[in-house]
């Protein structure tokens, strides 16, 4: 795990510099209209998240990796009253190869077959995106870790309840960019070792492999394209 410390060592963003695992899946949590918020900035918050989700999903589909949609069955707590509440958010891209898992609880793993869906495909790590960040997404993130599926949040692909909800989640959760996910799926990730990669006292770089002061060691990396 690569830790980027912003400004001081007391505030950090858990932005990962690599994927730890062999097979990666994308899980899109509750992207349904019934969880829309009645706030002035909702459309911009929604559209930004949907754009990020679509970007991740296209990368996964192009590389033959699993894309899983989570559909919440039940009433919304946001007070949404329109008849289209169970439909996906406006602008959400889907494909026939996508998998849909239904749930009735906050965690996508509780009383669902999500764990079986992932592990039957050899998945040992997953990126979680969708909504709402502070509730169902982060609950599923920690549930994933408990089931030995290494979790990441998808950078730029989360829709929060609070305006600063994504920033709060990124302080305590591993976050992965679409660029690094694509490198991994294409088999272009450099070799890594179990030891943490720790980066101290400098901001995140667009090229975390070549810049900054940190210690690293590599072993056992997956370098073949996804599924090979």
PASEBA-1860 file (N, C-alpha, C; in nm, 3 decimals):
! residues 228
1> XXXXXXXX> 0.085/-0.118/0.000/0.000/0.000/0.000/0.088/0.123/0.000 ~ 0.056/0.220/-0.078/0.134/0.342/-0.085/0.056/0.452/-0.016 ~ 0.118/0.515/0.079/0.051/0.620/0.156/0.106/0.755/0.113 ~ 0.019/0.845/0.075/0.059/0.980/0.039/0.020/1.072/0.153 ~ 0.113/1.147/0.205/0.084/1.238/0.315/0.079/1.380/0.261 ~ -0.034/1.447/0.279/-0.053/1.581/0.227/-0.030/1.683/0.338 ~ 0.064/1.772/0.315/0.085/1.884/0.406/0.158/1.845/0.532 ~ 0.109/1.747/0.605/0.175/1.700/0.726/0.147/1.553/0.740
9> XXXXXXXX> 0.218/1.490/0.832/0.200/1.347/0.852/0.076/1.316/0.934 ~ 0.002/1.418/0.972/-0.121/1.395/1.049/-0.243/1.383/0.960 ~ -0.232/1.420/0.833/-0.342/1.408/0.738/-0.293/1.332/0.618 ~ -0.352/1.217/0.587/-0.302/1.136/0.477/-0.415/1.087/0.389 ~ -0.382/1.068/0.264/-0.475/1.009/0.169/-0.422/0.873/0.131 ~ -0.504/0.770/0.146/-0.459/0.633/0.122/-0.468/0.600/-0.026 ~ -0.394/0.673/-0.107/-0.398/0.652/-0.251/-0.299/0.544/-0.289 ~ -0.349/0.434/-0.341/-0.265/0.319/-0.369/-0.185/0.339/-0.497
17> XXXXXXXX> -0.062/0.292/-0.495/0.024/0.300/-0.611/0.030/0.171/-0.691 ~ -0.044/0.069/-0.647/-0.048/-0.057/-0.718/-0.168/-0.137/-0.671 ~ -0.199/-0.244/-0.743/-0.307/-0.335/-0.706/-0.246/-0.457/-0.640 ~ -0.297/-0.491/-0.522/-0.249/-0.609/-0.451/-0.348/-0.723/-0.476 ~ -0.311/-0.817/-0.560/-0.398/-0.930/-0.590/-0.370/-0.985/-0.728 ~ -0.450/-1.083/-0.767/-0.431/-1.148/-0.897/-0.546/-1.120/-0.993 ~ -0.669/-1.113/-0.942/-0.783/-1.086/-1.028/-0.871/-0.979/-0.964 ~ -0.902/-0.879/-1.043/-0.969/-0.759/-0.995/-1.109/-0.748/-1.055
25> XXXXXXXX> -1.205/-0.709/-0.972/-1.343/-0.686/-1.018/-1.385/-0.544/-0.985 ~ -1.486/-0.497/-1.055/-1.547/-0.367/-1.026/-1.687/-0.390/-0.973 ~ -1.717/-0.333/-0.857/-1.849/-0.345/-0.796/-1.910/-0.206/-0.786 ~ -2.025/-0.188/-0.851/-2.093/-0.059/-0.857/-2.211/-0.063/-0.762 ~ -2.202/0.010/-0.654/-2.297/-0.001/-0.542/-2.416/0.094/-0.558 ~ -2.535/0.038/-0.567/-2.663/0.111/-0.557/-2.674/0.236/-0.645 ~ -2.640/0.231/-0.772/-2.650/0.351/-0.856/-2.794/0.372/-0.905 ~ -2.887/0.385/-0.810/-3.030/0.392/-0.842/-3.087/0.531/-0.813
33> XXXXXXXX> -3.186/0.568/-0.889/-3.242/0.703/-0.880/-3.308/0.729/-0.745 ~ -3.354/0.627/-0.678/-3.424/0.648/-0.552/-3.332/0.698/-0.441 ~ -3.201/0.693/-0.463/-3.108/0.745/-0.364/-3.063/0.887/-0.398 ~ -3.132/0.951/-0.493/-3.103/1.091/-0.526/-3.131/1.179/-0.405 ~ -3.051/1.283/-0.390/-3.064/1.373/-0.276/-3.135/1.502/-0.318 ~ -3.217/1.554/-0.229/-3.291/1.677/-0.255/-3.206/1.797/-0.213 ~ -3.099/1.821/-0.289/-3.009/1.932/-0.261/-2.980/2.006/-0.392 ~ -2.947/2.135/-0.386/-2.927/2.211/-0.509/-2.818/2.156/-0.599
41> XXXXXXXX> -2.710/2.103/-0.540/-2.595/2.058/-0.619/-2.602/1.911/-0.657 ~ -2.721/1.848/-0.641/-2.730/1.706/-0.664/-2.688/1.666/-0.805 ~ -2.736/1.736/-0.906/-2.708/1.694/-1.043/-2.558/1.694/-1.073 ~ -2.487/1.796/-1.027/-2.343/1.799/-1.053/-2.271/1.691/-0.975 ~ -2.315/1.664/-0.851/-2.255/1.558/-0.771/-2.280/1.422/-0.835 ~ -2.403/1.401/-0.880/-2.439/1.275/-0.947/-2.363/1.258/-1.078 ~ -2.363/1.360/-1.161/-2.302/1.349/-1.294/-2.152/1.325/-1.286 ~ -2.087/1.386/-1.188/-1.944/1.364/-1.170/-1.915/1.218/-1.134
49> XXXXXXXX> -1.996/1.163/-1.042/-1.979/1.024/-1.004/-2.009/0.928/-1.116 ~ -2.117/0.952/-1.189/-2.154/0.865/-1.301/-2.044/0.865/-1.408 ~ -1.988/0.980/-1.435/-1.879/0.989/-1.533/-1.761/0.901/-1.490 ~ -1.726/0.908/-1.362/-1.616/0.826/-1.312/-1.648/0.678/-1.314 ~ -1.771/0.642/-1.277/-1.812/0.502/-1.279/-1.805/0.447/-1.421 ~ -1.858/0.522/-1.517/-1.856/0.476/-1.656/-1.713/0.455/-1.706 ~ -1.623/0.542/-1.664/-1.483/0.527/-1.707/-1.424/0.397/-1.655 ~ -1.444/0.368/-1.526/-1.395/0.242/-1.471/-1.459/0.124/-1.543
57> XXXXXXXX> -1.591/0.130/-1.562/-1.662/0.017/-1.621/-1.615/-0.012/-1.763 ~ -1.589/0.091/-1.841/-1.539/0.070/-1.977/-1.403/0.001/-1.976 ~ -1.317/0.042/-1.884/-1.185/-0.022/-1.872/-1.199/-0.170/-1.839 ~ -1.287/-0.201/-1.745/-1.304/-0.341/-1.705/-1.364/-0.423/-1.819 ~ -1.465/-0.371/-1.886/-1.527/-0.447/-1.995/-1.428/-0.470/-2.109 ~ -1.349/-0.369/-2.142/-1.253/-0.382/-2.250/-1.146/-0.488/-2.221 ~ -1.122/-0.514/-2.093/-1.021/-0.611/-2.055/-1.080/-0.743/-2.005 ~ -1.210/-0.762/-2.025/-1.273/-0.888/-1.989/-1.282/-0.915/-1.841
65> XXXXXXXX> -1.280/-0.810/-1.759/-1.287/-0.825/-1.614/-1.431/-0.802/-1.566 ~ -1.467/-0.863/-1.452/-1.607/-0.857/-1.406/-1.652/-0.716/-1.366 ~ -1.772/-0.681/-1.411/-1.841/-0.559/-1.368/-1.970/-0.603/-1.300 ~ -1.985/-0.569/-1.173/-2.100/-0.613/-1.094/-2.180/-0.490/-1.049 ~ -2.307/-0.488/-1.085/-2.399/-0.384/-1.036/-2.472/-0.437/-0.914 ~ -2.484/-0.353/-0.811/-2.561/-0.388/-0.693/-2.694/-0.313/-0.698 ~ -2.802/-0.388/-0.686/-2.937/-0.330/-0.691/-3.002/-0.346/-0.554 ~ -3.035/-0.233/-0.490/-3.100/-0.239/-0.360/-3.250/-0.257/-0.378
73> XXXXXXXX> -3.306/-0.360/-0.316/-3.449/-0.387/-0.321/-3.513/-0.335/-0.193 ~ -3.596/-0.234/-0.206/-3.661/-0.178/-0.089/-3.675/-0.029/-0.100 ~ -3.735/0.030/0.002/-3.761/0.174/0.002/-3.632/0.253/0.026 ~ -3.630/0.373/-0.029/-3.517/0.463/-0.010/-3.538/0.547/0.116 ~ -3.427/0.583/0.181/-3.435/0.670/0.299/-3.426/0.818/0.262 ~ -3.416/0.848/0.132/-3.396/0.986/0.090/-3.526/1.059/0.061 ~ -3.638/0.989/0.062/-3.766/1.052/0.036/-3.800/1.064/-0.111 ~ -3.730/0.991/-0.196/-3.756/0.994/-0.340/-3.893/0.931/-0.368
81> XXXXXXXX> -3.977/0.999/-0.446/-4.115/0.954/-0.463/-4.152/0.921/-0.608 ~ -4.063/0.942/-0.702/-4.097/0.915/-0.842/-4.104/0.765/-0.869 ~ -4.173/0.728/-0.976/-4.194/0.587/-1.010/-4.069/0.518/-1.066 ~ -3.967/0.595/-1.102/-3.848/0.537/-1.164/-3.735/0.512/-1.064 ~ -3.769/0.502/-0.937/-3.668/0.492/-0.832/-3.572/0.376/-0.845 ~ -3.618/0.263/-0.898/-3.532/0.145/-0.910/-3.444/0.148/-1.034 ~ -3.464/0.244/-1.122/-3.382/0.252/-1.243/-3.243/0.306/-1.210 ~ -3.145/0.270/-1.297/-3.010/0.321/-1.279/-3.008/0.472/-1.298
89> XXXXXXXX> -2.910/0.538/-1.241/-2.896/0.682/-1.253/-2.887/0.726/-1.399 ~ -2.931/0.845/-1.424/-2.924/0.901/-1.558/-2.779/0.901/-1.608 ~ -2.759/0.852/-1.730/-2.626/0.851/-1.788/-2.543/0.727/-1.757 ~ -2.595/0.637/-1.675/-2.520/0.517/-1.639/-2.514/0.420/-1.757 ~ -2.393/0.379/-1.793/-2.373/0.285/-1.904/-2.374/0.141/-1.852 ~ -2.442/0.053/-1.925/-2.446/-0.088/-1.887/-2.414/-0.173/-2.010 ~ -2.392/-0.302/-1.986/-2.364/-0.396/-2.095/-2.424/-0.531/-2.061 ~ -2.446/-0.613/-2.163/-2.506/-0.745/-2.143/-2.417/-0.835/-2.057
97> XXXXXXXX> -2.288/-0.806/-2.053/-2.195/-0.889/-1.976/-2.193/-0.853/-1.827 ~ -2.258/-0.743/-1.790/-2.259/-0.701/-1.650/-2.339/-0.800/-1.565 ~ -2.298/-0.814/-1.441/-2.365/-0.900/-1.344/-2.445/-0.812/-1.249 ~ -2.566/-0.855/-1.212/-2.647/-0.779/-1.117/-2.671/-0.864/-0.992 ~ -2.639/-0.808/-0.877/-2.662/-0.873/-0.748/-2.762/-0.789/-0.670 ~ -2.865/-0.851/-0.616/-2.968/-0.780/-0.540/-2.938/-0.789/-0.390 ~ -2.970/-0.682/-0.319/-2.947/-0.680/-0.175/-3.060/-0.607/-0.104 ~ -3.068/-0.626/0.028/-3.168/-0.559/0.109/-3.108/-0.495/0.234
105> XXXXXXXX> -2.975/-0.499/0.246/-2.906/-0.442/0.361/-2.803/-0.340/0.316 ~ -2.739/-0.274/0.411/-2.640/-0.174/0.375/-2.520/-0.236/0.308 ~ -2.463/-0.339/0.368/-2.349/-0.406/0.307/-2.393/-0.491/0.190 ~ -2.320/-0.483/0.081/-2.353/-0.564/-0.036/-2.322/-0.711/-0.016 ~ -2.252/-0.745/0.091/-2.221/-0.885/0.119/-2.323/-0.953/0.211 ~ -2.396/-0.873/0.290/-2.486/-0.931/0.388/-2.608/-0.993/0.321 ~ -2.625/-1.123/0.339/-2.739/-1.199/0.286/-2.752/-1.184/0.134 ~ -2.639/-1.184/0.064/-2.637/-1.184/-0.082/-2.538/-1.290/-0.130
113> XXXXXXXX> -2.531/-1.308/-0.261/-2.434/-1.402/-0.317/-2.314/-1.331/-0.378 ~ -2.289/-1.206/-0.337/-2.178/-1.130/-0.395/-2.044/-1.200/-0.373 ~ -2.022/-1.250/-0.253/-1.895/-1.319/-0.226/-1.877/-1.438/-0.321 ~ -1.982/-1.517/-0.340/-1.973/-1.632/-0.431/-1.952/-1.586/-0.575 ~ -2.020/-1.479/-0.615/-2.005/-1.426/-0.751/-1.860/-1.389/-0.777 ~ -1.796/-1.325/-0.681/-1.658/-1.281/-0.699/-1.560/-1.398/-0.690 ~ -1.572/-1.477/-0.585/-1.473/-1.582/-0.565/-1.484/-1.694/-0.668 ~ -1.604/-1.719/-0.720/-1.619/-1.821/-0.824/-1.549/-1.780/-0.953
121> XXXXXXXX> -1.519/-1.652/-0.966/-1.446/-1.601/-1.083/-1.299/-1.577/-1.052 ~ -1.256/-1.624/-0.936/-1.116/-1.610/-0.898/-1.077/-1.472/-0.849 ~ -1.175/-1.388/-0.819/-1.146/-1.251/-0.778/-1.094/-1.249/-0.635 ~ -0.981/-1.181/-0.615/-0.926/-1.165/-0.481/-0.904/-1.018/-0.443 ~ -0.947/-0.927/-0.531/-0.942/-0.785/-0.500/-1.050/-0.715/-0.582 ~ -1.102/-0.604/-0.529/-1.214/-0.539/-0.596/-1.211/-0.389/-0.572 ~ -1.260/-0.315/-0.671/-1.278/-0.171/-0.660/-1.427/-0.144/-0.638 ~ -1.458/-0.067/-0.535/-1.597/-0.034/-0.502/-1.624/0.111/-0.538
129> XXXXXXXX> -1.727/0.133/-0.617/-1.768/0.266/-0.660/-1.919/0.277/-0.641 ~ -1.975/0.396/-0.664/-2.120/0.410/-0.654/-2.162/0.503/-0.543 ~ -2.273/0.467/-0.476/-2.334/0.557/-0.379/-2.407/0.477/-0.269 ~ -2.430/0.539/-0.158/-2.369/0.664/-0.114/-2.240/0.630/-0.039 ~ -2.139/0.709/-0.060/-2.004/0.675/-0.014/-1.999/0.638/0.133 ~ -2.058/0.722/0.218/-2.042/0.706/0.363/-2.126/0.591/0.420 ~ -2.214/0.534/0.340/-2.304/0.432/0.391/-2.279/0.297/0.323 ~ -2.347/0.269/0.216/-2.339/0.136/0.155/-2.203/0.107/0.094
137> XXXXXXXX> -2.138/0.208/0.039/-2.007/0.183/-0.024/-1.903/0.147/0.081 ~ -1.890/0.229/0.184/-1.786/0.204/0.282/-1.817/0.080/0.367 ~ -1.946/0.053/0.389/-1.983/-0.069/0.460/-1.938/-0.192/0.381 ~ -1.957/-0.188/0.251/-1.917/-0.299/0.165/-1.766/-0.310/0.157 ~ -1.698/-0.197/0.155/-1.551/-0.194/0.153/-1.495/-0.275/0.269 ~ -1.541/-0.248/0.389/-1.489/-0.319/0.505/-1.537/-0.464/0.509 ~ -1.658/-0.490/0.460/-1.705/-0.628/0.451/-1.621/-0.709/0.354 ~ -1.570/-0.644/0.251/-1.484/-0.712/0.154/-1.355/-0.759/0.219
145> XXXXXXXX> -1.295/-0.672/0.297/-1.171/-0.707/0.366/-1.191/-0.826/0.457 ~ -1.305/-0.832/0.525/-1.334/-0.944/0.614/-1.347/-1.077/0.541 ~ -1.371/-1.070/0.411/-1.389/-1.191/0.329/-1.267/-1.218/0.241 ~ -1.154/-1.158/0.276/-1.027/-1.180/0.207/-1.032/-1.138/0.061 ~ -1.112/-1.036/0.031/-1.113/-0.973/-0.101/-1.060/-0.832/-0.078 ~ -0.936/-0.807/-0.123/-0.870/-0.681/-0.091/-0.948/-0.565/-0.153 ~ -0.989/-0.466/-0.073/-1.078/-0.360/-0.124/-1.005/-0.231/-0.162 ~ -1.061/-0.167/-0.262/-1.021/-0.032/-0.301/-1.148/0.050/-0.327
153> XXXXXXXX> -1.140/0.180/-0.303/-1.240/0.272/-0.353/-1.193/0.324/-0.488 ~ -1.287/0.347/-0.579/-1.252/0.397/-0.711/-1.243/0.549/-0.713 ~ -1.127/0.600/-0.744/-1.105/0.744/-0.744/-1.193/0.812/-0.849 ~ -1.266/0.914/-0.805/-1.350/0.991/-0.895/-1.479/0.922/-0.935 ~ -1.513/0.813/-0.869/-1.631/0.735/-0.907/-1.723/0.707/-0.789 ~ -1.724/0.800/-0.694/-1.805/0.786/-0.574/-1.902/0.905/-0.564 ~ -2.022/0.876/-0.511/-2.122/0.980/-0.492/-2.153/0.986/-0.341 ~ -2.117/1.095/-0.275/-2.132/1.101/-0.130/-2.265/1.159/-0.084
161> XXXXXXXX> -2.297/1.133/0.040/-2.415/1.195/0.103/-2.381/1.337/0.147 ~ -2.266/1.354/0.211/-2.218/1.486/0.251/-2.122/1.540/0.145 ~ -2.112/1.669/0.136/-2.029/1.729/0.032/-1.883/1.688/0.044 ~ -1.836/1.662/0.167/-1.698/1.621/0.187/-1.686/1.473/0.221 ~ -1.788/1.396/0.188/-1.789/1.254/0.223/-1.680/1.174/0.154 ~ -1.652/1.206/0.027/-1.548/1.132/-0.044/-1.411/1.156/0.016 ~ -1.383/1.282/0.049/-1.254/1.314/0.110/-1.235/1.242/0.242 ~ -1.342/1.233/0.321/-1.334/1.163/0.449/-1.305/1.015/0.428
169> XXXXXXXX> -1.374/0.953/0.331/-1.353/0.811/0.305/-1.211/0.783/0.256 ~ -1.158/0.874/0.175/-1.025/0.853/0.119/-0.914/0.868/0.222 ~ -0.945/0.923/0.339/-0.847/0.931/0.447/-0.823/0.796/0.512 ~ -0.921/0.707/0.507/-0.910/0.580/0.579/-0.918/0.458/0.489 ~ -0.945/0.477/0.361/-0.963/0.364/0.270/-0.862/0.370/0.155 ~ -0.816/0.254/0.110/-0.730/0.248/-0.008/-0.808/0.297/-0.129 ~ -0.750/0.389/-0.204/-0.815/0.446/-0.321/-0.730/0.419/-0.444 ~ -0.796/0.377/-0.552/-0.724/0.339/-0.673/-0.774/0.421/-0.791
177> XXXXXXXX> -0.681/0.468/-0.874/-0.717/0.547/-0.992/-0.752/0.455/-1.108 ~ -0.830/0.504/-1.205/-0.861/0.423/-1.323/-0.736/0.391/-1.405 ~ -0.638/0.480/-1.404/-0.515/0.455/-1.479/-0.440/0.334/-1.425 ~ -0.429/0.324/-1.292/-0.359/0.210/-1.234/-0.440/0.081/-1.247 ~ -0.572/0.093/-1.239/-0.654/-0.026/-1.262/-0.633/-0.079/-1.403 ~ -0.627/0.010/-1.499/-0.607/-0.032/-1.637/-0.469/-0.095/-1.657 ~ -0.366/-0.039/-1.596/-0.232/-0.099/-1.604/-0.234/-0.242/-1.551 ~ -0.301/-0.260/-1.438/-0.309/-0.393/-1.378/-0.381/-0.490/-1.471
185> XXXXXXXX> -0.494/-0.450/-1.524/-0.574/-0.539/-1.608/-0.502/-0.573/-1.738 ~ -0.415/-0.485/-1.784/-0.339/-0.510/-1.905/-0.209/-0.585/-1.878 ~ -0.182/-0.616/-1.751/-0.059/-0.685/-1.716/0.064/-0.598/-1.719 ~ 0.047/-0.467/-1.701/0.158/-0.373/-1.709/0.203/-0.322/-1.573 ~ 0.149/-0.378/-1.466/0.189/-0.332/-1.333/0.327/-0.386/-1.299 ~ 0.418/-0.302/-1.247/0.550/-0.350/-1.204/0.537/-0.452/-1.092 ~ 0.640/-0.531/-1.074/0.638/-0.631/-0.969/0.637/-0.564/-0.832 ~ 0.567/-0.628/-0.738/0.558/-0.575/-0.603/0.586/-0.684/-0.502
193> XXXXXXXX> 0.614/-0.641/-0.378/0.634/-0.734/-0.267/0.535/-0.705/-0.157 ~ 0.528/-0.795/-0.063/0.435/-0.783/0.048/0.462/-0.658/0.131 ~ 0.588/-0.616/0.139/0.621/-0.499/0.220/0.545/-0.376/0.170 ~ 0.501/-0.296/0.264/0.434/-0.170/0.227/0.530/-0.082/0.149 ~ 0.473/-0.006/0.058/0.546/0.103/-0.005/0.499/0.229/0.066 ~ 0.591/0.296/0.134/0.552/0.410/0.215/0.618/0.536/0.160 ~ 0.539/0.635/0.138/0.587/0.760/0.083/0.554/0.871/0.181 ~ 0.652/0.947/0.219/0.634/1.042/0.329/0.668/1.183/0.285
201> XXXXXXXX> 0.583/1.279/0.323/0.615/1.419/0.316/0.608/1.483/0.179 ~ 0.538/1.421/0.081/0.527/1.484/-0.051/0.391/1.452/-0.109 ~ 0.338/1.540/-0.194/0.204/1.519/-0.249/0.202/1.407/-0.350 ~ 0.082/1.358/-0.380/0.066/1.251/-0.478/0.114/1.298/-0.614 ~ 0.182/1.210/-0.684/0.234/1.241/-0.816/0.155/1.166/-0.920 ~ 0.152/1.220/-1.042/0.085/1.150/-1.150/0.166/1.030/-1.196 ~ 0.290/1.020/-1.149/0.377/0.908/-1.185/0.439/0.852/-1.058 ~ 0.360/0.783/-0.974/0.407/0.742/-0.842/0.520/0.642/-0.847
209> XXXXXXXX> 0.545/0.579/-0.963/0.653/0.480/-0.971/0.790/0.544/-0.983 ~ 0.799/0.670/-1.028/0.928/0.728/-1.060/0.963/0.854/-0.982 ~ 0.869/0.908/-0.902/0.896/1.033/-0.835/0.882/1.019/-0.684 ~ 0.946/1.109/-0.611/0.929/1.115/-0.468/1.034/1.037/-0.393 ~ 1.029/1.048/-0.261/1.122/0.978/-0.174/1.045/0.874/-0.096 ~ 1.072/0.748/-0.121/1.004/0.641/-0.050/1.085/0.515/-0.064 ~ 1.055/0.417/0.018/1.124/0.290/0.008/1.030/0.187/-0.051 ~ 1.082/0.096/-0.127/0.998/-0.003/-0.193/1.075/-0.134/-0.212
217> XXXXXXXX> 0.998/-0.240/-0.233/1.057/-0.368/-0.270/0.953/-0.443/-0.349 ~ 0.994/-0.529/-0.441/0.900/-0.597/-0.530/0.919/-0.749/-0.526 ~ 0.810/-0.818/-0.541/0.812/-0.961/-0.565/0.672/-1.007/-0.599 ~ 0.660/-1.119/-0.664/0.532/-1.185/-0.685/0.428/-1.104/-0.757 ~ 0.466/-1.020/-0.849/0.367/-0.938/-0.918/0.300/-1.011/-1.029 ~ 0.178/-0.968/-1.057/0.108/-1.020/-1.171/0.142/-0.932/-1.290 ~ 0.200/-0.991/-1.396/0.242/-0.910/-1.510/0.171/-0.952/-1.638 ~ 0.097/-1.062/-1.636/0.024/-1.105/-1.755/-0.108/-1.030/-1.766
225> XXXX> -0.164/-1.017/-1.886/-0.295/-0.953/-1.899/-0.400/-1.024/-1.816 ~ -0.507/-0.955/-1.783/-0.610/-1.008/-1.695/-0.665/-1.140/-1.748 ~ -0.672/-1.239/-1.658/-0.727/-1.368/-1.694/-0.626/-1.465/-1.752 ~ -0.504/-1.415/-1.780/-0.403/-1.503/-1.840/-0.341/-1.594/-1.734
END
